[in-house]
Amino acid sequence: MNYQTNKIGETLIFKLNEKRLDTNISGLLKGEFTLAFKEGNFSNLIIDLSEVESCDSSGLSAILVANRLISSTNGKIRIASPKEKVMNLIKVTKLDRVLSVSDSVEDAIAEIV
């Protein structure tokens, strides 16, 4: 799984550099989120999906794990830059009611602060 992290203040930006967020990497992604939270050196999380072209239910499950973990610490989470196909899945599953989505990482940073 290819990803990058960047920390700005109390916010961790997690950029997934994969075309597909599916069952092949969702378990790894859940593990990375869990490890990051155990280290606990951030309060807020932005998941940058700008490179992700498709996502399935297991991919959404990984995002929901991150949401649950950050919520347990009263932090904030934002999904940034989802492509149209990914955003449509978020809307169809009604997760847009649970997950906050931003058009860009910059917008997400501004909304989280």
N, C-alpha and C positions, 0 to 999 in steps of 0.2 A: 504494500500500500504506500502510495506516494502522497506526502502532505508536508506542509510547512506550518510552523507556529511563529507568532510574533506577539510580544507583550507590549502593550501601551498602557502605562499606569497600572490600574487594577483590572484591565481587560485583556484576555487572551484571545487572539485572532487565530483560528484554526482553518487553514485553507487546504481543502481536499483537492489534490491534483490528479484526479481520476476522471475518466469519461463516464463511468458507471458506478453508481452507489447501489450495490445489490448484495445478494447473499454471499458472493465471493469475498467481499471485504467488510461486510457489516459487523461480523464478529470481531475482527481486528480493530475496527473503529470503536466499538463499544469498549474494548480493552484499553485503547489509547485514552478515551475520555475518562475511564475509571482511574487509570494511572495519573492522569493530569489532576484530577480532583483529589487524589490521595496526597499529591505533592502540595496542593492547596495554596499556591502562590498567586492566585487571582480571584477576583470576586465576580467578574462578568465574562461571558463567552460570546464570541461572534463566530459562527460557522460560515465560512465563505464557500459557496457552492458554484462560483462562477465558471469553473471548469467542468462541472458535472452536467452531462447531457441527458442522462436517464437515471431513474431511481425506482426501486420497487419497495414493497412493504417492509422487507427486512432492513432496507436503508433508512426508511422512516422510523423504524424501531430504534435504530442506533441514535438517531437525532432525539427521539423521545427519552432515551436513557440519559443523554446529556441534559435535557430539559429537567428531568426528575432530579438529577444530581445537583444542578445549579439552583433549582428551586429549594432544595433542602438546606441550602446555605443562605437563602434570601438574596441570591444574586440574580442577575438578569441575563437572558439569552436572546440573541437575534440571529436569524438566518439571513445571510446577505447574498445578493446577486443570483438568485436561482433562475435558471433558464426557463423558458415558457413551459416545456414539457414537465419539468420538476414542479413548477408552481401550480400547474393544472392538477397534478397528483395531490399536492398539499390541499388544494381547494376541494377536490372531489372527496377526499377523506375527511373533510371538515377540520383538518388540523390547523387551518388558518385562524381558527378560533382559539387555539391553544398556543401556537407558535407565532411570535412576532417576526414579520418578514420585512426586510429593507431592500431597496433597490441597489444599494452599493455598500461596500464596507465603510466608506466615509459617512454615509447616512446612518448606518448602524452605530458607529462610534458616537455621532452627535445625539442619537436617540437614547443611548445607554447612559450617557453622562448625566 
